[in-house]
Amino acid sequence: MSKTTPWKVTKTSAQNRTKATDQLVTEAPLELRLGGTPLAVLMRTPGDDADLLRGFAITEGIVLTPTEVAGVVVVAGDPEQNRWEIMLAAGVTVDPEQFRRNLYSSSSCGVCGKASIDALKVTAPEPPVGPELSPELILSLPARMRELQETFALTGGQHGAAVFQADGTLLAVREDVGRHNAVDKVIGALAANRWPLGEVMLLVSGRVSFEIVQKAAVAGIPVIGGVSAASSLAVELADELGLTVIGFLRDESFNVYTGGRRVMAG
């Protein structure tokens, strides 16, 4: 299934109307199963689905480490590849009912289907002390991520998430119609070969919300930056867990909401 879908539109201005073909970001359901039991339906952009589900399993606490996942495979007999199964490593047991969501998770909701705010309490590892990042380095990162957002360039409808090392080395970048899905994809991509993630920074193309801080915390990521605002609950959670949150990262400035020790003086 393609990441984009062509659609005929009428481009309209005060002066004229013309027919054209636009490229829409594809949004399609993805069913996650564990032990044959459906856990959740995620609304996502097709592509990097194994990364998405590996990251989802980690950030939702279904597994504690990537080594507990033996594989992520398409359910037999599904030609559309919209049903996937998480295969657990030998000796690992998980009760599917403990994590089963009663509602689908839309592309804009990272915590839909949770029974209550109590279910969102985070059991996160102690974050790394570092990294220490210069303002110049931090300011350079959004443009570097944007250059690699190919589907956003085509559609204008994709969120991006990228993970950088302290020296600015890009480790991975992923896109999705859902901002939290993009985060799960980039975490899942790295977790396949690298764990723990260490002194890294997660950058997202939109706002820093509660669920993004939650996912970063569970993955052991100490710094989260966004090109837009941060929500109150996201900042409060980050402050409680000792994480650094950066918002309005654009142009020539940014806001540091928590964990300022990881940002060097300019």
C-alpha positions in Angstrom: 0.0 0.0 0.0 1.4 3.4 -1.0 2.2 6.2 1.5 0.3 8.6 -0.8 -3.1 8.5 -2.5 -3.9 10.6 -5.6 -7.1 12.6 -5.5 -8.7 15.0 -8.0 -9.3 18.4 -6.5 -10.5 21.8 -7.7 -8.0 24.5 -7.0 -10.0 27.6 -6.3 -9.1 31.3 -5.9 -11.0 34.5 -6.1 -10.2 34.7 -9.8 -10.5 31.1 -11.2 -11.0 27.4 -10.6 -8.8 24.7 -12.1 -8.9 20.9 -12.0 -5.8 19.2 -10.6 -4.6 16.0 -9.0 -3.4 16.3 -5.4 -1.4 13.8 -3.4 -3.0 12.9 0.0 -1.2 11.2 2.8 -2.6 7.6 3.0 -4.3 6.8 6.3 -5.2 3.1 6.9 -5.9 0.8 9.9 -3.3 -1.5 11.2 -4.3 -4.3 13.6 -1.8 -5.4 16.2 -2.1 -8.9 17.6 -0.4 -10.7 20.4 -0.8 -14.5 20.8 -3.6 -14.3 18.2 -5.5 -11.7 20.4 -6.1 -8.3 18.8 -4.7 -5.6 21.0 -5.3 -2.4 19.1 -6.1 -0.8 15.8 -3.8 2.0 14.9 -4.6 4.5 12.2 -1.3 5.0 10.4 0.5 5.7 7.1 1.6 2.4 5.6 5.3 1.8 5.6 7.8 1.0 8.4 5.0 -1.0 10.0 7.4 -3.4 11.8 9.2 -0.4 13.3 5.9 1.1 14.3 4.7 -2.0 16.2 8.1 -2.7 17.8 8.2 0.8 19.0 4.6 0.7 20.1 5.2 -2.5 22.1 8.1 -0.8 23.9 6.6 2.6 24.6 3.3 1.1 25.7 5.1 -1.2 28.1 3.9 -4.4 26.4 7.6 -5.5 26.5 10.4 -4.2 28.7 13.2 -4.4 26.2 13.5 -5.1 22.4 15.1 -8.4 23.1 11.7 -9.6 24.4 10.4 -9.3 20.8 11.4 -12.2 18.5 9.8 -10.7 15.5 6.9 -8.7 14.0 5.2 -10.5 11.1 2.2 -10.0 8.9 -0.7 -12.3 9.8 -1.0 -15.1 7.2 -3.7 -14.6 4.6 -3.8 -10.8 4.8 -2.9 -9.5 1.3 -3.3 -5.9 2.4 -0.7 -6.4 5.2 -2.9 -4.5 7.7 -2.9 -7.2 10.4 0.4 -7.9 12.2 1.4 -10.2 15.0 4.1 -9.5 17.7 6.1 -12.7 18.3 7.6 -12.9 21.8 11.0 -14.3 22.5 11.3 -17.7 24.1 10.4 -17.6 27.8 8.6 -14.3 27.6 4.9 -14.3 28.5 2.5 -11.4 28.3 -1.2 -11.4 29.1 -2.8 -9.8 26.0 -5.9 -8.7 28.0 -3.8 -6.5 30.1 -3.0 -4.3 27.1 -6.1 -4.7 25.0 -7.6 -1.4 23.9 -11.4 -1.2 23.6 -11.2 1.7 21.1 -9.1 2.2 18.0 -6.3 4.7 18.2 -6.8 7.5 15.7 -4.0 9.2 14.0 -4.3 12.2 16.3 -4.7 10.4 19.6 -1.9 8.7 21.4 -3.8 7.5 24.4 -7.3 6.7 23.1 -8.8 3.6 24.6 -7.1 4.0 28.0 -9.6 3.5 30.8 -8.3 6.4 32.9 -5.4 8.7 33.6 -4.2 6.2 36.1 -3.4 3.8 33.3 -0.9 6.4 32.0 1.4 6.3 34.9 4.9 5.8 33.5 7.4 3.3 34.7 10.4 4.7 33.1 14.2 4.0 33.5 16.4 6.7 35.1 17.3 9.0 32.2 20.9 9.6 31.2 22.6 12.6 32.8 23.5 14.0 29.4 23.7 14.9 26.6 24.9 18.6 26.8 23.7 20.3 23.6 24.7 23.7 22.3 22.0 26.1 21.1 23.6 26.2 17.7 23.3 22.4 17.3 19.7 22.3 18.5 18.7 25.1 16.1 20.2 23.2 13.2 18.2 20.0 13.7 14.7 20.9 12.4 16.0 21.8 8.9 17.9 18.6 8.8 14.8 16.5 9.6 12.7 18.5 7.2 15.1 17.7 4.3 14.4 14.0 4.9 10.6 14.2 5.2 9.9 13.0 1.7 6.2 12.3 2.1 5.6 15.6 3.9 7.1 17.3 0.8 4.6 15.5 -1.4 1.5 15.9 0.7 2.0 18.5 3.5 0.2 16.0 5.8 2.9 14.0 7.6 4.4 14.3 11.0 8.1 13.6 11.4 10.2 12.3 14.2 14.0 12.0 14.3 16.6 10.9 16.8 20.0 12.6 17.0 23.2 11.9 18.9 24.9 14.6 21.0 27.3 15.5 18.2 24.4 16.0 15.8 24.7 12.6 14.1 21.2 11.6 12.7 20.4 8.1 13.9 17.0 7.7 12.2 14.0 9.6 10.9 10.4 8.4 10.3 7.1 9.9 9.1 3.5 9.1 9.8 0.1 10.7 9.7 0.1 10.4 13.5 2.7 12.2 15.5 2.8 9.5 18.1 3.1 6.9 15.4 6.1 8.7 14.0 7.7 8.5 17.4 7.0 4.8 17.7 8.4 4.2 14.3 11.7 6.0 15.0 12.1 4.3 18.4 11.2 0.9 16.9 13.7 1.4 14.0 16.5 2.1 16.5 15.6 -0.5 19.0 16.1 -3.2 16.4 19.9 -2.7 16.6 20.6 -0.3 19.5 19.5 -0.5 23.2 19.5 1.4 25.4 19.3 4.4 23.1 21.6 6.5 25.4 22.3 10.2 25.4 20.1 11.2 22.4 17.5 13.8 21.5 14.1 13.1 20.0 12.8 15.8 17.7 9.2 16.0 16.5 7.7 18.2 13.8 4.7 19.4 15.9 3.9 20.0 19.5 5.3 18.1 22.4 2.3 16.4 24.0 1.9 14.2 27.0 2.0 10.9 25.1 5.2 11.9 23.2 6.9 12.6 26.6 5.6 9.3 27.9 6.9 7.4 25.0 10.3 9.1 25.1 10.5 8.4 28.9 9.8 4.7 28.5 12.4 4.5 25.8 15.0 6.2 28.0 15.3 9.3 25.8 16.4 12.3 27.9 15.7 15.2 25.5 12.6 16.0 23.6 12.3 18.9 21.2 9.4 20.1 19.1 9.0 22.9 16.5 5.6 23.8 18.1 4.3 24.3 21.7 4.5 21.9 24.7 1.4 21.1 26.7 1.2 21.6 30.4 0.9 17.9 31.2 3.8 17.1 29.0 6.0 19.6 30.8 4.9 18.5 34.2 5.6 14.8 33.4 9.0 15.7 32.0 9.9 17.8 35.0 8.9 14.9 37.3 11.0 12.4 35.4 14.1 14.6 34.9 13.7 15.0 31.1 14.5 18.1 29.0 11.7 19.5 27.0 12.3 22.1 24.2 9.5 23.9 22.3 9.0 26.4 19.6 12.3 25.2 18.1 12.3 27.3 14.9 14.1 30.2 13.2 16.7 31.5 15.7 15.3 30.6 19.1 13.6 28.0 21.3 12.0 27.6 24.7 13.5 25.3 27.4 10.7 24.2 29.7 12.5 21.6 31.8 15.9 20.0 32.2 17.9 23.1 31.3 21.1 21.6 32.5 21.3 19.7 29.2 21.4 22.9 27.1 24.7 24.7 27.2 24.8 28.5 27.7 24.9 30.4 24.5 
